[in-house]
């Protein structure tokens, strides 16, 4: 009988050690498709525990050169837990009219973008992709133009949002990222 008690105790300890991670934060509990790909990923599984900067992007915008600063942020802080997630959108002045393959080629060839880019989406109220709906439900405005930025902490909570005019490498954004890392 004692070996059975010992085995039950061992199994109970093992169950604690193999416990499931915390539930996924609602903001990240989404499956999305990578740009120009059929691959779908779960944001929570892929980016849980990281600081996330979400940006709606466009290839023909006055703010398009922000791709450079976004990529520098990503390369500088990715090893410390930052990820930049780009979402092309054609909601403003037809500034992202291309196909996903064209967008991907433009980003890679013009700005050497390596941070994750995802499917072309709408960010407008009533038609917004689920992530942008959830960002709005969390208290942020919908993007008012291309290159609107949202900062999410390691626990999957929206902590700040920045208008298009705020460069990704502004002291305001860098200080906020460093505080979260």
N, C-alpha and C positions, 0 to 999 in steps of 0.2 A: 504494500500500500504506500509506503514511503516513496518509492521511485515514482509512483503516479502523481503524488503531491508535488514532488520536485519537478516533474515534467510539466504539470499545469502551471506552476510558478514560472518556469522558464518560458513557456509559451506566452504568458501574460506579459512578461518583460519584453519579449520579442515583439509583441503587438504594439507596445508603447514605442519601441525603437523604429518601427516601420509605419508609424502613424502618418496619415495623409497630411500634406501641407495645408496651411490655412485656406479657407475658401477663397475663391477668386474675387477680387474687388469688382463690383458691378461695371465700373468704367472700362475694365479690360476684358470682361467676359464676352469676347467677340471672336468670331472667325472671319478673317479677311484674306483676300487674294493678293499675292505679290504682283507687282507691275509686270505686264507682258508675260504672264505665266498662268498656268492652271493650278499652281501650288497654293494651297490655302493653309494658313497658320492660325493658331489660337493665340491672341495677344497675351493672354495670361500665361500660357505655357511657355511662350517664347521670351517674354519680357518681365515677368513677375520679379520683383525685387530690384529692378533697375529704375533709375531716374529717366523719364521719357520727355522728350521735346517733340510735340506733334506740330506739323506745319502743313498748311495747304499751299501748294506750289503751282506755278505756271511758267511756261517757257518763253512767253512773249510779253513780259511785264517789266515795268520800270524797276521792280524789286527783284527780278530774276538774278542779278549778280549776288544776291544773298546766298545762293547755292554755295559760293566759295566759303563764306563764313560758317554756314551750317556744316559743311564738310570738315573745316578746321576744328570746329567744336567737337564733332564726332570723333575725329582722330585724336584730339588732345585728351578727351575725357572718357573714351570708350573703355579703357582698361580699368577705370575707376567706377564704372557702372552707369555711364550715360549712353542712351541710344537716341538718335534722331530718327523720326519716322515721317517720311514725306508722302503726301496725298495730293496728286495732281487734280486740279479742278478747273473746269472751263466756265465757271459761273460769272466771271467778271470780264466784260468787254471782249469776249471770245479770245482770251489770251492763252488758252491751252487747247487749240482745236485739233491737234494731231492725235494719231493713234497711240496706244500704249507703247508699241515698239518704237515709234518715232520719239516719244517722250523719253524712254529709256536710253536710246542712242544719244539724244541731245544731252541728257544729264551726264552720261558717262564721258562722252567725247568733248563736251564743252567745259564741264566743271569737275570732271573726274569723281563724280559722286559714287561713293561706296556705301553710304548709310542706306538702310532699308527704304525702299520706295514701294508703294502699294497701288492698287487699282485706282483708276481715274474715278472720282466720286463727285457728287453734288454736295455742297456745304450750305445751301440755302435753306432757311426754315421751311418745313413742310415737305421738303424733298431731300433733306440732308441724309448722308450715310449714317448708320447707327452710331458710330463713334462720335460724330459731330453732334448728333442729337443728345447723346449722353453727356458730352462736354457742356452743352447748353443747359441740360437738366441739373448739372453740378454747379451751375451759377455763372458760367462764362457766356459771353455773347457769341452768336454765330460769327464766322469770319465776315468782316465788312469789305475785305479785299484779299488779294493773294498775299501769301507769306504772313498770315496771321499765325501766332504761335501760342501753344498751350504747354505749360510745364506741369508734369505729373510726378509725384514723389514715389519713393520705393514701395509704399503701401497702396499704390494705385489711386491716390487722391489728387484731384486737381488742386494745385497750389497757386498758380498765377497764369495770366494770359497777357499777351503783348500784341499791340497793333503792328500792322505791316511796316510802319515807319521806324519801329524799334529794331535795329540791326541785331542779328543773332549773337554777335560778339560785343554787344553793348555792355558796359560795366554792370548795368542793372540785371541783365540776364546771366552774365557770368557769375556775379555774386550769388544769385539765387541758386544756380546749379551747384556751385562749390559748397554752399550751405547744406544742400541736400545730399551731396556725396559724402 
